[in-house]
Amino acid sequence: MNRQRRRQMAENYLVIWVDGNINMENEDCQNTLAQLRGVVNDVNPCTTAEQCIDKLQENSEETSFVISSGALGQHLVPEIHGMPKLDGIYIFCGNKQRHQEWAKDWPKIKGVHTTIKSICEKLAIAVKQCNQDQVTVSIIGVNEGGSSEDLNQLEPSFMYTQIFKEILLDMDHGQQAIKDLVTFCQEHYKGNKKELKIIDEFQRTYEPALAIWWYTRQCFTYKMLNRALRTLDGDIIIRMGFYLCDVHRQIEDLHSKQINKYHVDLKLTADDDQQLRRLTDRIAEEIGGSGWYRLGKLLLQIGQFDKAEELYTTLLEQASNDSDKAHLYHQLGMVKEKRGEYKEAISSYEKYLKIKRKTLPEDHPSLAATYNNIGLAYNNMGEYPKALEFYEKAHKIKEKALPPNHPDLAQSYNNIGSVYNDMGDYLKALEFYEKAHKIFEKALPPNHPDLAQSYNNIGSVYNDMGDYSKALEFYERALKIREKALPPNHPDLAQSYNNIGGVYNDMGDYSKALGYSKKDLEITKQALPPNHPDLATTYNWFGKIYRGMKDYPKALENFEKCLSIRQKALPENHPDKATTYSDIGDVHRLMGDYEKALSFHRKALNIQENVQC
């Protein structure tokens, strides 16, 4: 997640206090804020209803509470009452009788209050109830025979938290880890005297034997760890890694002494689903290595690219031998590629190859993955002959070194198929995609993410061929796997929503197309940098949908957002830029502005004449 664009939350809840008379230089306002932060740290003062609505929409995935003045509340409540993650509204006013009459019509209003103390008491009860209702993420099995009613909801978090746990338990955590967490918490809880006092106590008195005691205290340790595990926030999990390990080991110790009545909410979901266990083991195996290197791979796997880059850059600065440096250049290349920075990715891969070629021949098996990744970067840049050159180089190496049903060979077929698909040779693309799919079906568990990508690839060919029912069939298979196998904010999920939305758009079902595209945008804005090409693709679909709905101003707005990103992220003559110029020209034509339409179509034509196919 790009923390430049999205405020990082360390707890589960957001409180918005909205009142036209808020003035933070006023002592009463300062006292009110301090009391609210004693219950929930993240309190956002707003002076208008519009500011409140914006805050709720920006944090639509977080459980929220609103405290509103009576005057603003009458206009605000009808606007926000239907928001699914809004848990409760508290009216704070000087005239209780005046506002009780209208307030009773809205079930989410939890009372009309004349003192902040009574609101804090009610809010504390609501937060406690929400904590109990939250789906907890598993750390260790206390009840071996237990089962989960929410297994489908827990699967992605279960898998990746389990792998996180295994990695963290395998690492050394010194005293510096405690100091780093304390510094982070002091910054996060700045101004919250109650919590800062507890953090100071933690710094002075914490020891591993007190880990569970600190968790059951339900202070910052409880709030932060619960949210980090629920949302799979890699940053917080890493910061609290030492503490998570201490809790785990203490529970294990208590369990070995058969003190089974000691209940802690950090309990492991039942491990008796064999299909899920198989998938977890497979992904854990793929995230090989040890210590920080393994952690970096996991961060890449779950889409936390900024954190992975930060980790790999630090390790590169500390690397003392060529072997470690080469590996880290390769991993940084993967990070850059995932973020849509293709030229930088190729540069990192070439640094890797420069080191490796000192000791290895051109066709050594360990170089195949890098040739493959360079091919992917060129493909994304629209340089198809270059992409094909590197993909085929990787494929020849793999054919010699691997058995015919190896998943890496399937990935090679996939990659070559993708170039043919982008070049418009759909039958050739389908031939390679189906070769890959046959291998994946034999070699992988049925819910493996690579199998989802295979379904997705086949769906894309059928979509480009205009066979929308077939495309939808394969796209929905891909989505079904990804919903089970990936965290809820993973970019690949956004890709699935985008693809399905695109098919519905092509079929003329614009309401369904819009619904899927909104899901796509919600994830993409959180998971990727603001100039990532995938975000441009999402805006492009919005433009097409609104054009189909004949809402031309909105179509133009989204196509222009798409163009703005593509101009920054893609090479000068990339085919996708030509497509966007053409789309903008088409909207201007539909709006009757033929001069502008002609100008944009000429820009598209200039690129198309220069593209090498």
C-alpha positions in Angstrom: 0.0 0.0 0.0 1.3 3.4 -0.9 1.5 5.2 2.4 2.0 8.6 0.7 -1.5 8.4 -0.6 -3.3 6.6 2.2 -3.1 7.3 5.9 -1.8 4.3 7.8 -4.1 3.0 10.6 -2.7 0.9 13.4 -6.1 0.2 15.1 -9.4 -1.2 13.9 -11.6 1.9 14.2 -12.1 5.4 13.0 -14.0 8.1 14.9 -15.2 11.2 13.1 -16.3 14.1 15.3 -18.2 16.7 13.2 -19.4 20.0 14.5 -19.3 23.5 12.9 -18.0 25.0 16.1 -14.8 22.9 16.5 -11.8 25.0 17.1 -8.7 23.1 18.3 -7.2 26.2 20.0 -10.2 26.1 22.3 -9.6 24.2 25.6 -13.0 22.6 25.6 -12.4 21.1 22.2 -8.9 19.9 23.3 -10.5 18.1 26.3 -13.2 16.6 24.2 -10.6 15.2 21.7 -8.5 13.9 24.5 -11.4 12.0 26.1 -12.4 10.5 22.7 -8.8 9.4 22.0 -8.9 7.6 25.3 -11.3 5.2 23.7 -10.2 5.2 20.0 -6.9 6.8 19.0 -7.9 7.7 15.5 -10.3 10.7 15.9 -10.8 13.0 13.0 -12.4 16.4 13.7 -14.5 17.9 10.9 -16.4 21.2 10.7 -18.7 20.3 7.7 -20.9 17.4 6.7 -18.9 17.2 3.4 -15.6 16.7 5.2 -17.2 13.9 7.3 -18.6 12.1 4.1 -15.2 12.4 2.4 -13.4 10.8 5.4 -15.9 7.9 5.5 -15.5 7.3 1.8 -11.7 7.5 2.0 -11.8 4.8 4.7 -14.7 2.7 3.4 -13.1 -0.6 4.6 -12.7 0.6 8.3 -15.3 0.3 11.0 -16.3 3.9 11.7 -18.2 5.8 14.3 -19.6 9.4 13.9 -20.2 11.9 16.6 -22.2 14.8 15.2 -23.7 18.0 16.5 -27.5 18.1 16.4 -27.7 20.9 13.8 -25.3 19.1 11.3 -26.7 15.7 12.2 -30.2 16.3 10.7 -28.6 16.9 7.3 -25.7 14.5 7.6 -27.3 11.3 8.9 -29.5 10.6 5.8 -26.4 10.9 3.7 -24.2 8.4 5.7 -26.7 6.1 7.4 -26.5 3.4 4.6 -22.7 3.1 4.6 -22.0 -0.5 5.5 -18.9 0.0 7.7 -20.5 2.8 9.7 -21.2 1.2 13.1 -22.8 3.9 15.1 -23.8 7.6 15.2 -23.8 9.7 18.4 -25.6 13.0 18.5 -23.8 15.5 20.8 -25.9 18.6 21.5 -27.1 21.1 24.2 -30.8 20.4 23.7 -31.6 16.7 24.0 -35.3 17.0 23.7 -35.1 19.0 20.4 -33.1 16.3 18.6 -34.6 13.1 20.1 -37.7 13.2 17.8 -35.9 13.0 14.4 -33.1 10.8 15.8 -35.4 7.9 16.6 -36.1 7.3 12.9 -32.4 6.2 12.3 -31.4 2.8 13.8 -27.6 3.6 13.7 -28.1 6.6 16.1 -27.0 5.3 19.5 -28.5 8.1 21.5 -28.7 11.9 21.9 -26.1 13.0 24.4 -25.4 16.3 26.2 -22.0 15.3 27.7 -18.9 13.8 26.1 -18.4 11.5 29.0 -21.7 9.6 28.2 -20.6 9.3 24.6 -17.2 7.9 25.6 -18.9 5.3 27.8 -21.2 4.2 25.0 -18.4 4.2 22.5 -16.2 2.1 24.7 -19.0 -0.6 24.9 -19.4 -0.5 21.1 -15.7 -0.9 20.5 -15.5 -3.8 22.9 -18.4 -5.5 21.1 -16.8 -4.9 17.7 -13.5 -6.4 19.0 -15.4 -9.5 20.0 -17.3 -9.7 16.7 -14.1 -9.2 14.5 -12.9 -12.3 12.7 -9.7 -13.1 14.5 -6.8 -14.4 12.6 -5.1 -17.6 13.6 -1.7 -17.9 15.3 -1.6 -21.2 17.1 -4.1 -24.1 17.6 -5.3 -24.3 21.2 -8.3 -26.6 20.5 -7.0 -29.2 18.0 -10.6 -30.4 17.2 -12.0 -26.9 16.6 -13.5 -25.7 13.4 -14.3 -22.4 11.9 -17.7 -21.3 10.6 -16.0 -18.5 8.6 -13.4 -20.6 6.9 -14.0 -19.1 3.4 -13.5 -15.6 4.8 -10.4 -16.6 6.7 -8.6 -18.6 4.1 -6.3 -15.9 2.6 -5.5 -14.3 5.9 -5.0 -17.8 7.5 -2.4 -18.8 4.8 -0.3 -15.7 4.7 -0.5 -15.0 8.5 0.6 -18.6 9.0 3.6 -18.0 6.7 4.4 -14.7 8.3 4.4 -16.4 11.7 6.8 -19.1 10.5 9.2 -16.5 9.0 9.1 -14.3 12.1 9.6 -17.3 14.5 12.7 -18.2 12.5 14.3 -14.7 12.9 16.3 -13.1 15.7 14.7 -10.2 17.4 17.0 -8.1 19.6 16.4 -5.2 22.0 16.4 -2.8 19.0 13.1 -4.3 17.8 11.4 -3.2 21.1 12.9 0.3 20.7 11.8 0.6 17.1 8.2 -0.4 18.0 8.1 2.1 20.9 9.3 4.9 18.7 6.7 4.0 16.1 3.9 3.9 18.7 4.9 7.1 20.3 4.6 8.8 16.9 1.3 7.2 16.1 -0.3 8.0 19.5 1.2 11.5 19.7 -1.1 13.7 21.8 -2.9 10.7 23.4 -1.6 11.0 27.0 -3.4 7.9 28.2 -1.8 5.6 25.6 1.6 7.3 25.7 1.8 6.6 29.4 1.1 2.9 28.7 3.7 2.8 25.9 6.3 4.3 28.3 5.4 1.6 30.8 5.9 -1.1 28.1 9.3 0.3 27.2 10.4 0.1 30.9 8.9 -3.2 31.9 8.3 -5.5 28.9 9.7 -9.0 28.9 8.7 -12.1 26.9 7.1 -13.7 29.9 4.6 -10.9 30.1 3.5 -11.1 26.4 0.0 -12.5 27.0 -0.5 -10.2 29.9 0.2 -7.2 27.6 -2.2 -8.6 25.0 -5.1 -9.2 27.5 -4.6 -5.7 28.8 -6.4 -4.5 25.6 -4.1 -1.4 25.2 -2.1 -0.5 22.1 -0.5 -4.0 21.9 -4.0 -5.6 21.6 -5.5 -3.0 19.2 -2.5 -2.9 16.8 -1.8 -6.6 16.6 -5.5 -7.5 16.1 -5.8 -5.1 13.2 -2.5 -6.0 11.6 -3.4 -9.7 11.6 -7.0 -9.0 10.4 -5.9 -6.8 7.5 -2.5 -8.5 6.9 -0.7 -5.2 7.4 2.9 -6.3 6.7 4.4 -3.1 8.1 2.8 -3.5 11.6 3.3 -7.3 11.7 7.0 -6.8 11.0 7.3 -4.0 13.7 5.5 -6.3 16.2 7.3 -9.4 15.0 9.2 -9.9 18.3 6.0 -9.5 20.3 4.0 -11.9 18.1 6.7 -14.5 18.6 6.7 -14.0 22.3 2.9 -14.4 22.5 3.2 -17.5 20.3 5.9 -19.1 22.4 4.1 -18.3 25.7 0.9 -19.9 24.5 2.9 -22.9 23.3 4.5 -23.1 26.8 1.2 -22.9 28.5 -0.3 -25.5 26.2 2.6 -27.9 26.8 1.8 -27.6 30.5 -1.8 -28.4 29.7 -3.2 -25.1 30.9 -5.9 -25.2 28.3 -8.2 -22.8 30.1 -6.0 -19.9 29.4 -7.9 -18.3 26.5 -6.4 -15.8 24.2 -8.2 -14.4 21.1 -5.1 -15.0 18.9 -6.3 -18.6 18.3 -5.6 -20.6 15.2 -8.3 -21.5 12.8 -8.7 -25.2 12.6 -6.0 -26.8 10.4 -8.1 -29.8 9.4 -9.1 -28.5 5.9 -6.6 -30.5 3.8 -7.0 -28.6 0.6 -6.3 -25.3 2.4 -3.3 -26.9 4.2 -1.9 -28.2 0.9 -2.2 -24.7 -0.7 -0.6 -23.1 2.4 2.3 -25.5 2.3 2.7 -25.0 -1.4 2.9 -21.2 -1.1 5.2 -21.4 1.9 7.5 -23.7 -0.1 7.5 -21.2 -3.0 8.5 -18.4 -0.6 11.8 -20.1 0.0 15.0 -18.8 1.6 15.4 -17.7 5.2 15.0 -14.7 7.5 14.7 -11.3 5.8 15.1 -12.7 2.3 12.1 -15.0 2.8 10.1 -12.1 4.3 10.8 -10.0 1.2 9.4 -12.7 -1.0 6.3 -12.9 1.2 5.8 -9.1 0.9 6.0 -9.4 -2.9 3.5 -12.3 -2.8 0.9 -10.3 -0.9 1.3 -7.1 -2.9 3.1 -4.9 -0.4 5.6 -3.6 -2.9 6.7 -0.5 -1.1 7.6 -2.4 2.0 9.4 -5.1 -0.1 11.5 -2.4 -1.8 12.4 -0.8 1.5 13.5 -4.1 2.8 15.5 -5.2 -0.3 17.2 -1.8 -0.5 18.4 -2.0 3.1 19.7 -5.5 2.6 21.5 -4.4 -0.6 23.3 -1.7 1.3 24.4 -4.3 3.8 25.4 -7.0 1.3 29.0 -8.0 1.3 29.3 -10.5 -1.5 28.4 -10.7 -5.2 26.0 -13.6 -4.7 23.8 -11.6 -2.2 24.0 -8.5 -4.3 22.9 -10.3 -7.5 19.9 -11.9 -5.7 18.8 -8.5 -4.3 19.1 -6.8 -7.7 16.8 -9.5 -9.1 14.3 -9.1 -6.3 14.3 -5.3 -6.7 13.6 -5.8 -10.4 10.5 -7.8 -9.5 9.4 -5.0 -7.1 9.9 -2.4 -9.9 8.0 -4.6 -12.4 5.1 -5.1 -10.0 4.9 -1.3 -9.6 4.8 -0.7 -13.3 8.3 0.8 -13.4 9.5 -1.4 -16.3 12.6 0.5 -17.4 13.9 0.4 -13.8 13.0 -3.2 -13.6 15.1 -4.1 -16.7 18.0 -2.1 -15.2 17.9 -4.1 -12.0 17.7 -7.4 -13.9 20.7 -6.4 -16.1 22.7 -5.7 -12.9 21.9 -9.2 -11.8 22.9 -10.7 -15.1 26.2 -8.7 -15.1 27.2 -10.3 -11.8 26.0 -13.8 -12.7 27.7 -13.9 -16.2 31.1 -13.6 -14.5 30.7 -17.2 -13.4 27.9 -18.7 -15.5 27.3 -19.4 -19.2 24.4 -17.6 -21.1 22.2 -20.7 -21.0 22.6 -21.6 -17.4 19.2 -22.7 -15.8 19.5 -20.2 -13.0 19.3 -17.3 -15.5 16.0 -18.4 -17.1 13.9 -16.6 -14.5 15.6 -13.3 -15.2 15.3 -13.6 -19.0 11.7 -14.4 -18.4 11.2 -11.3 -16.2 13.0 -9.0 -18.7 10.6 -10.4 -21.4 7.6 -9.5 -19.2 8.9 -5.9 -18.7 9.3 -5.5 -22.5 5.9 -7.0 -23.1 4.3 -4.5 -20.7 6.1 -1.7 -22.5 4.6 -2.9 -25.8 8.0 -4.0 -27.3 6.7 -7.4 -28.4 9.7 -8.6 -30.5 12.0 -7.9 -27.6 9.6 -9.6 -25.2 9.4 -12.7 -27.5 13.2 -12.8 -27.8 13.7 -13.0 -24.0 10.7 -15.3 -23.4 12.0 -17.8 -26.0 15.5 -17.6 -24.5 14.1 -18.6 -21.1 11.9 -21.3 -22.6 14.8 -23.0 -24.4 16.7 -23.2 -21.1 13.7 -24.6 -19.3 13.0 -27.2 -22.0 16.5 -28.7 -21.5 16.6 -28.5 -17.7 13.0 -29.4 -16.6 10.6 -32.4 -16.9 7.8 -31.8 -19.4 5.1 -31.2 -16.7 7.1 -28.8 -14.5 5.1 -25.6 -13.5 8.0 -23.3 -14.6 7.6 -24.7 -18.1 3.9 -23.9 -18.0 4.7 -20.3 -17.0 7.0 -20.1 -20.0 4.1 -21.2 -22.3 1.9 -18.6 -20.6 4.3 -15.8 -21.2 4.8 -16.6 -24.9 1.0 -16.8 -25.3 0.6 -13.4 -23.7 2.8 -11.8 -26.4 0.9 -13.4 -29.2 -2.4 -12.3 -27.6 -1.1 -8.7 -27.4 0.0 -8.9 -31.1 -3.5 -10.1 -32.0 -2.6 -13.6 -33.0 -5.4 -15.2 -30.8 -5.2 -18.8 -32.1 -1.5 -18.9 -31.4 -2.0 -17.4 -28.0 -4.7 -19.9 -27.1 -2.5 -22.8 -28.2 0.3 -21.7 -25.7 -2.2 -20.8 -22.9 -3.8 -24.3 -23.1 -0.4 -26.0 -23.0 0.3 -24.1 -19.8 -3.1 -24.9 -18.3 -2.7 -28.6 -18.8 0.5 -28.6 -16.8 -0.9 -26.3 -14.0 -3.9 -28.6 -13.6 -1.7 -31.6 -12.9 1.0 -29.9 -10.9 -0.8 -27.4 -8.6 -3.5 -27.5 -5.9 -6.9 -26.5 -7.3 -6.9 -23.1 -5.5 -3.4 -22.0 -6.4 -3.0 -18.4 -7.7 -1.1 -19.5 -10.8 -4.0 -21.6 -11.8 -6.2 -18.5 -11.5 -3.8 -16.6 -13.8 -4.1 -19.4 -16.3 -7.9 -19.2 -16.4 -7.6 -15.5 -16.6 -5.3 -15.7 -19.6 -7.6 -18.1 -21.5 -10.5 -15.8 -20.7 -8.6 -12.8 -22.1 -8.2 -14.5 -25.5 -11.9 -15.4 -25.7 -12.7 -11.9 -24.8 -10.5 -10.5 -27.5 -12.1 -12.9 -30.0 -15.6 -11.6 -29.0 -16.7 -14.9 -27.3 -18.0 -13.1 -24.2 -19.8 -16.1 -22.6 -16.6 -18.2 -22.7 -14.5 -15.2 -21.5 -16.9 -14.8 -18.5 -16.7 -18.5 -17.7 -12.9 -18.4 -17.4 -12.7 -15.0 -15.7 -15.2 -16.1 -13.0 -13.1 -19.3 -12.4 -10.1 -17.1 -11.9 -12.0 -14.8 -9.5 -13.3 -17.7 -7.4 -9.7 -19.0 -6.8 -8.3 -15.5 -6.1 -11.0 -14.7 -3.5 -9.9 -17.9 -1.6 -6.2 -17.7 -2.2 -5.3 -14.0 -1.9 -5.6 -11.2 0.6 -8.7 -9.0 0.0 -6.6 -6.0 -1.3 -4.3 -7.9 -3.7 -3.9 -6.3 -7.2 -4.7 -9.7 -8.9 -8.2 -9.5 -7.4 -8.5 -6.0 -8.9 -7.5 -7.5 -12.2 -10.2 -10.1 -12.0 -12.9 -7.5 -11.2 -11.6 -5.4 -14.1 -11.7 -8.2 -16.6 -15.3 -9.2 -15.6 -16.4 -5.6 -15.7 -14.8 -5.3 -19.2 -16.8 -8.3 -20.5 -20.1 -6.9 -19.1 -19.2 -3.5 -20.8 -18.7 -5.2 -24.1 -22.0 -7.0 -23.7 -23.7 -3.7 -23.0 -24.6 -4.5 -19.4 -23.3 -1.2 -18.1 -24.6 -1.4 -14.5 -22.8 -4.7 -13.9 -19.7 -3.3 -15.6 -19.7 -0.3 -13.4 -20.1 -2.4 -10.2 -17.1 -4.6 -11.0 -15.0 -1.6 -12.1 -15.7 0.2 -8.8 -14.5 -2.9 -6.9 -11.4 -2.9 -9.1 -10.7 0.8 -8.5 -11.1 0.5 -4.7 -8.3 -2.1 -4.5 -6.1 -0.6 -7.2 -6.0 2.8 -5.5 -4.9 1.2 -2.2 -2.5 -1.4 -3.5 -0.6 0.4 -6.3 1.4 3.7 -6.8 -0.7 6.5 -8.3 1.0 6.2 -11.7 0.9 2.4 -12.1 -0.4 1.3 -15.6 -3.0 -0.9 -14.0 -4.7 2.1 -12.5 -4.8 3.6 -16.0 -6.5 0.5 -17.3 -9.2 0.9 -14.6 -9.9 4.5 -15.5 -10.0 3.4 -19.2 -12.8 0.9 -18.4 -14.7 3.6 -16.5 -14.4 5.8 -19.6 -15.7 3.0 -21.9 -18.6 2.3 -19.5 -19.7 5.9 -19.2 -19.3 6.3 -23.0 -21.7 3.3 -23.4 -24.1 4.9 -21.0 -23.8 8.2 -23.1 -22.5 10.1 -20.1 -19.8 11.8 -22.2 -18.4 14.3 -19.7 -17.7 11.4 -17.2 -16.3 9.3 -20.0 -13.9 12.1 -21.0 -12.9 12.7 -17.4 -11.9 9.0 -16.9 -10.1 8.7 -20.3 -8.1 11.8 -19.5 -7.1 10.3 -16.1 -6.0 7.2 -18.0 -4.0 9.2 -20.5 -2.3 11.2 -17.7 -1.0 8.0 -16.1 0.0 6.4 -19.4 2.0 9.5 -20.5 4.0 9.2 -17.3 4.3 5.4 -17.1 4.7 4.2 -20.7 7.2 4.8 -23.5 6.4 7.4 -26.1 5.0 5.1 -28.8 3.3 2.5 -26.6 0.1 1.1 -28.3 -2.0 1.7 -25.1 -1.4 5.5 -25.5 -2.7 5.3 -29.1 -5.8 3.5 -27.8 -6.4 6.2 -25.2 -5.9 9.1 -27.8 -8.4 7.3 -30.0 -10.9 6.9 -27.1 -10.7 10.6 -26.2 -11.1 11.5 -29.9 -14.2 9.3 -30.1 -15.8 11.0 -27.1 -15.1 14.5 -28.6 -16.8 13.2 -31.8 -19.8 12.0 -29.9 -20.0 15.4 -28.2 -19.9 17.2 -31.6 -16.4 18.7 -31.2 -15.0 17.4 -34.5 -11.9 19.5 -34.5 -10.7 18.1 -31.1 -11.7 14.6 -32.2 -9.6 14.9 -35.3 -6.6 16.1 -33.3 -6.7 13.1 -30.9 -7.2 10.6 -33.7 -4.2 12.0 -35.5 -2.1 11.5 -32.3 -3.3 7.9 -32.2 -2.4 7.4 -35.8 1.1 8.8 -35.4 1.8 6.2 -32.7 0.2 3.3 -34.7 2.4 4.2 -37.7 5.5 4.0 -35.5 4.7 0.8 -33.5 6.8 -2.2 -34.4 4.6 -5.3 -34.7 
